[in-house]
Amino acid sequence: MGTTVVKKLSLVASLACVLAGPAQAQVTKLALGMSGWTGFAPLTLADKAGIFKKNGLEVELKMIPQKDRHLALASKAIQCAATTVETHVAWNTNGVPIVQIFQLDKSYGADGLAVRGDVKSFADLKGKTIGVSAPGTAPYFGLAWMLSKNGMSMKDIKTVSLEPQPAAQAFVSGQNDGAMTYEPYLSMVRSNPQAGKILATTLDYPMVMDTVGCAPDWLKANPKAAQALANSYFEALELIKTDPAKANDIMGSAVKQSGEQFAKSSAYLRWQDKAANQKFFAGELQQFMKDAAAILLEAGIIRKLPENYSVMFDDSYIK
């Protein structure tokens, strides 16, 4: 009996060594900057559901406002970041290099401009005050893009610097003439029609799309980890397909929403699987970066147009 127990114990111990050995050797630590934006939620899912861990990654998801994310990247506090495509263009052009390696989402009405009931068109916004994040963020760019498409610019309006959540809260409580915000906060406006209405969203102006990028020196040193990061994202999308209730609960809890509320928010965007990524990186990304750069220049976010767009992405991780 004694020897059997000893044999069993030594077998368990050796198994533990076998299991622990390679896994420990291959774990790569990285910090990724992001926000509570619904489109980024599959990264939270990959973390909470153990997908990163299974793929040999120890990922710290850091909640950093978009206006500060490039500072964290420049100081090496993070190695990778999730943000909008035009923000990657701005960071690169303004001296913080980052290489986009996969696309996360495309907004289909998840970002929008809320206005008071008496505003009938963009022309009515002249001289009005809009709550919007600081220059260099997606909401600021979204507002600039919408105005530009209507023959106007940021000079035609007044802005109050508010992040998406407080912008929506201030608007619903009667402050400011408008708010540029996104899900889950845009739903605050949808559920308070007495406060106003949504003048336009990314259904009318498809210009919000997010990608994950990493510092070029980190990518060179850690190609396997970068590949594992991309794979983990695609696996998280599979989990959303196969077990939506569980996935929505996990993703919702991170932004203090129920699974049902989260599912409603995420209906306004499309996560991009591997096939969608391959299509996007085959030309659409490059064209959008060029269109975005013109508006970034007009809005004063960048001082000159980029010389080289090809250094801003690497499509080898989505093949």
N, C-alpha and C positions, 0 to 999 in steps of 0.2 A: 504493500500500500504506500509506504513512505517513498520508495524509489519512484513509483508511478507519479506521485504528487511532484516530486523533485523534477522528474522528466518533463511533466506538463508545464511546470513553472519555467524551466529552462527553455522549453519550446516557445512559450509565450514571450519570454524575455528576448529570445533571438528574433522572433517575428517582429517584436516591437522595434528592435534595432534595424531590421531590414526595412520596415515601414518608415521609421524616423530618419534613417540615414539619408537616402536620396532627397526626400522632401525638404529636410533642413538645408541641405546643400544648395538647393535650387530656389529657395524663397528669395524673391527680390522685393525690397521695400520701395514704395514710391508714394508721394503725396500728390493728390489731384485737386485743384481748385475748381469749385463749382458753386451753384446756388440752389435754392429750392424750386427752381423752374421745373414745371411738369415734364418737359422734354428730357431733362437729365436723369429722371427717376430710375431708368433701367440700370444706371451705375450704382445707385443705392441698393437696388435689388441684387445686383451681382455681388455687392458687399455683404448684405444681410443674409442672402441665401447660400453663402459660402462658395460662390462660383469663382471669385478671385483666388481664394485660398486653394481650391482644388487645382487651379491652373498655375500654382506656384508663385502667387503674388500676395504681398501684404500691402494693401492699398489703404492709405488714410485719405478719406474724402474730407476736404477742408471747405467749409462754407465761407466764401470770401466775396464781398460785393464786386460786381463786374468792373467797376471803376478802379478797383485796387488789385485786381487779379494779376495784371502784368508786373506790378511791383513785387508781388510774391514770387513770380517766375524769375524776374531779374535778380532777386536776392537769393535764389535757389531754395526758398522755403517750400516751393512746390516744383515738381519736375514736369507735370502735365496740367492742362487746363481744358475745361469744357467752356466754349463760348461761341458766339455767332461768327459766321464767316467774315463779315466785314470788320469785326473786332480783331481777328487774326491779321487781316490786311493792315489795320491801323497800328497794331503792336509791332509788326515786322517793319513797317515803314518808319515808325518812330524809334527804332533801335532796340526793340526787345524781340529777338528772333524766336519763332515758334513754328513747328512743322505739323500741319494737319494730317492725321493718319486714318481717321474714319469719321463718317457722318453719323450723328445721333438722330436728328429729327428735322422735320419741316413743319412749320406752323400752318395750320389750315383754320384760321380764325381764332387761334389761341392768344394772339397779341392784338390789341386794339386801342382805338382812341375813343374815350367816353366824353360826351359833351352834354351841356344842358339842352332841354327840350326845344328851345327857340333857335338853336343853330341848325340851319337847313343844309348848308354846304360848307366846304372849306373856306370859301370867300367870307363867310360870316365869322370866321375865327380871327380876322384882322384885329390886332390890338388886344385880343383876349389873353387870359392867363392860364397856362397849362402846367399841371404838375407832371414832371418828367425827370428821370434819372439824369445824372451829369453827362456832359459831352464825353464821347468815347464809350458809351454804353449802347446796348441794343435798342432800348426804348427811345433814346435820343436820336439814334440813326433812323429808326422806324418813323418817327415823327418828321424828321428832315426829308426822308424819302417820300412820304405821303404828300407833304407840302410841295416838294419839288415837282411831283407828278401833276400838281394842280396849279402850276405857275407861281408858286409862292416859295418863301424860304423862312428859316428860323427868325430872320430879322422882322418878319411881319407879325410875330406874336411875342408875348412875354412868357417867360418860363419861371417856375419855382422848382428848385432842385429837390425832388422827392423820389425815393426808391419806389418800385412798383407797388408794394403792399401799402405803405403810407399814402401814396398818390391816390390809390383807389379808396382808401378809408377817408381821406380828406374830402374827396369828391362826393362820396355818399353822404358825408356829414354836412355838406353844403359849402365847402371851401373851393375856391378856384372855378374857372369856367370849363375846365376839362382835365382829363387825366390820361396819360399814355401808360398802359399797364399790360399785364399778361396773366394767363392762368397760373395758379388758381384764383388770383385776385380779380381778374376781369369778371368772374362769375358773381362777385359782390355787386357789381353794377347791373349785371343781368337780373339779379334777384331783388334789386331796388329800383324798379322802373320810375318811381316818383322822383328820383334824383336826376335822372336824365336818360340818355340812350347811347348806343354805340354807333358812332358816325361811320367808322371804317375799321376793318380788321385785315388780317393777312390773307383772307379769302379774296379781298379786293386788290390787295397789294402784296403779292407773295415775295417778301424780302427777308423773312426770318428763318434762317436755317442754321443749325448748330453742328459743330464738329469738335472732336477732341484732338488737341495738338500737344506736342511735347517739345521740350528744349532740344535743339539739334545735337548738342554735345551728349546729352543723356541718351538720345536715340542711338547715336553711333556706338555708345558703350553698352547699351542694353537692347539690342534688336529683338531678342527672344522675349523679354518682358513686355516690350511694345506689342509684339504679336499676341502674347497672352492677354494683354489688355483689350485688344480688338476682339479676339475670340470670346472673351468673357462677356463683352457687350452683346455679341450675336447670340450667345447662349442664354443671356438674360431675356432677349426677345423671344427665344423659343419657349422659355418658362412662362412668359406672359401668354403665349398662345396655348400652351398645354394645360396651365393651371391659372386661369385669369383671376379667379376669386382670391387665391392665396397671394398672387403677385400684386394685385391691387391693394390688398390689406397692408402688405409690407411697404409698398411705395407710398401709399396714403399716409401711413403712420409717421413717416419722416417729415411730412408737411402738415401734420395735425388734421388730416382728413380721414374720413371713413373710406373703406374700399369702394363703396358706391359713389361717394363724392369724387374720389380720385378718378374713377372710371369716366365720370361725366366730364371732368377737366381734360382728361387725355383724349377725349373724342375730338377735341379741336386741334389735334396735331397727328402727325404720322411718324412713327419711329421707322428708321431706315435699315432694312435688313441687308444682307451681303449683296444681293442682286441689285437693290436700289443704290447701294454704295458704289458698285462698279459703274453703273450708269451715270451717277452724279460726277464721279471723278473722271469720266471720259470726255468731259467738255463743259458741262453745265457749271461746275465749280469755277473754272477759269473765266468763263464769260461773266458770271455774277461778280467775281472779284474785281474785274475791270469796271463794270457798271457801278459797283459800290464805291470804288476808289474816287470816281468823279464826284459823287455826292459827299464823301468824306472830305474832299478837297474844298468843295463849295461851303461846307459847314465849318471849315477851319480845324477839323480834327487832325488832318495831315497837312503838311506845308508843301509837299510836292507829290507827284504821282510815283508809284513804285517803279523801279527800273526792271525788276525781275520777279514775276509771279510764280515761276516754277520752283523757287526755293521755299515757297510757303506750303507745299504739300508733298506727300510721298504716298503713292497709291499701292505700294508693294504689300501693305498689311491687310488689304481687303481682297486680294487675288484668290 
